[in-house]
Amino acid sequence: MKGVVVQILLAVAIVEIMMVPGLAIDCAQVNFSLATCIPFLTGIEASPSLACCAGVRSLKTLAPTPEDRRVACECAKAAAVRYPSLKVDAASSLPKKCGVDINIPISKTTNCQSIN
């Protein structure tokens, strides 16, 4: 019984660590944060929705360090490639339109390793 309790506590601790912003950001988190921005990024909507901007703010929280931002950038870059109709000007203006400075470009051609 004692071993089961220890395993449960360990599992809970691992989940909590994974949820701490800045630790182990992954593409699923980036994609989830930016999913509601697709209509704006592809030109279907003229401005980002409130949900989109909330996602951009969430992404900023998830990627506080340069390494986190580089990982998030690579994820955003991979996602951008999947959307051939992505509007470059919409993607570059997204953070400013949402009032968030995230330093994570959304582009098919960004050199993510140069991000600080």
C-alpha positions as CSV (number, residue, x, y, z in Angstrom):
1,M,0.0,0.0,0.0
2,K,2.8,2.4,0.9
3,G,4.4,1.8,-2.5
4,V,1.2,2.7,-4.3
5,V,0.9,6.0,-2.3
6,V,4.5,6.9,-3.2
7,Q,3.8,6.1,-6.9
8,I,0.7,8.3,-6.9
9,L,2.5,11.2,-5.2
10,L,5.3,10.9,-7.7
11,A,2.9,10.9,-10.6
12,V,1.1,14.0,-9.2
13,A,4.5,15.8,-8.8
14,I,5.5,15.0,-12.4
15,V,2.2,16.4,-13.7
16,E,2.6,19.5,-11.7
17,I,6.2,20.0,-13.0
18,M,4.9,19.6,-16.5
19,M,2.3,22.3,-16.0
20,V,4.8,24.9,-14.6
21,P,5.3,27.6,-17.2
22,G,8.8,27.6,-18.7
23,L,9.4,23.9,-18.2
24,A,9.1,21.4,-21.1
25,I,7.0,23.4,-23.5
26,D,5.9,21.3,-26.4
27,C,4.2,21.8,-29.7
28,A,0.8,20.6,-28.4
29,Q,0.8,23.6,-26.0
30,V,1.9,26.0,-28.7
31,N,-0.7,24.7,-31.2
32,F,-3.4,24.8,-28.6
33,S,-2.5,28.4,-27.7
34,L,-2.6,29.6,-31.3
35,A,-5.4,27.4,-32.7
36,T,-8.1,30.2,-32.3
37,C,-5.8,32.5,-34.3
38,I,-6.1,30.5,-37.5
39,P,-9.0,32.5,-38.9
40,F,-7.0,35.7,-38.5
41,L,-3.7,34.2,-39.6
42,T,-5.3,32.9,-42.8
43,G,-7.2,36.1,-43.7
44,I,-10.7,34.8,-42.9
45,E,-11.0,37.4,-40.1
46,A,-9.6,40.9,-40.2
47,S,-8.5,41.0,-36.6
48,P,-7.6,38.5,-34.0
49,S,-10.4,37.3,-31.7
50,L,-10.4,37.7,-27.9
51,A,-9.7,34.0,-27.6
52,C,-6.8,34.2,-30.0
53,C,-5.2,37.0,-28.0
54,A,-5.8,35.0,-24.8
55,G,-3.9,32.2,-26.5
56,V,-1.0,34.6,-27.4
57,R,-0.8,35.7,-23.7
58,S,-0.9,32.1,-22.6
59,L,2.0,31.3,-25.0
60,K,4.0,34.2,-23.5
61,T,3.5,32.7,-20.0
62,L,4.4,29.2,-21.2
63,A,7.7,30.4,-22.8
64,P,9.5,32.8,-20.4
65,T,13.0,31.7,-21.2
66,P,15.0,32.0,-24.4
67,E,15.1,28.2,-24.7
68,D,11.4,28.0,-24.3
69,R,10.9,30.7,-26.9
70,R,13.1,28.8,-29.4
71,V,11.1,25.6,-28.9
72,A,7.9,27.5,-29.2
73,C,9.2,29.2,-32.4
74,E,10.1,25.8,-33.9
75,C,6.6,24.6,-33.1
76,A,5.0,27.8,-34.6
77,K,7.2,27.4,-37.7
78,A,6.1,23.8,-38.2
79,A,2.5,24.8,-37.8
80,A,2.9,27.7,-40.2
81,V,4.1,25.3,-42.9
82,R,0.9,23.3,-42.6
83,Y,-1.1,26.4,-43.5
84,P,-0.2,27.4,-47.1
85,S,-2.7,30.3,-46.9
86,L,-1.0,31.8,-43.9
87,K,-0.7,35.6,-44.4
88,V,2.8,36.7,-43.5
89,D,1.7,40.2,-42.5
90,A,-1.1,38.9,-40.3
91,A,1.4,36.5,-38.6
92,S,4.0,39.2,-38.0
93,S,1.4,41.6,-36.7
94,L,-0.4,39.2,-34.3
95,P,1.5,39.9,-31.1
96,K,1.1,43.7,-31.6
97,K,-2.6,43.5,-32.4
98,C,-3.0,41.5,-29.2
99,G,-0.9,43.9,-27.2
100,V,1.6,41.2,-26.2
101,D,5.3,41.1,-26.8
102,I,6.1,37.4,-27.0
103,N,9.3,37.5,-29.1
104,I,8.2,34.3,-30.9
105,P,7.8,34.9,-34.6
106,I,5.1,33.0,-36.5
107,S,6.7,32.4,-39.8
108,K,7.6,29.6,-42.2
109,T,11.2,31.0,-42.6
110,T,12.2,32.2,-39.1
111,N,15.7,31.2,-37.8
112,C,14.4,30.1,-34.3
113,Q,18.0,29.6,-33.0
114,S,18.6,33.3,-33.1
115,I,15.8,34.1,-30.6
116,N,16.8,35.4,-27.2
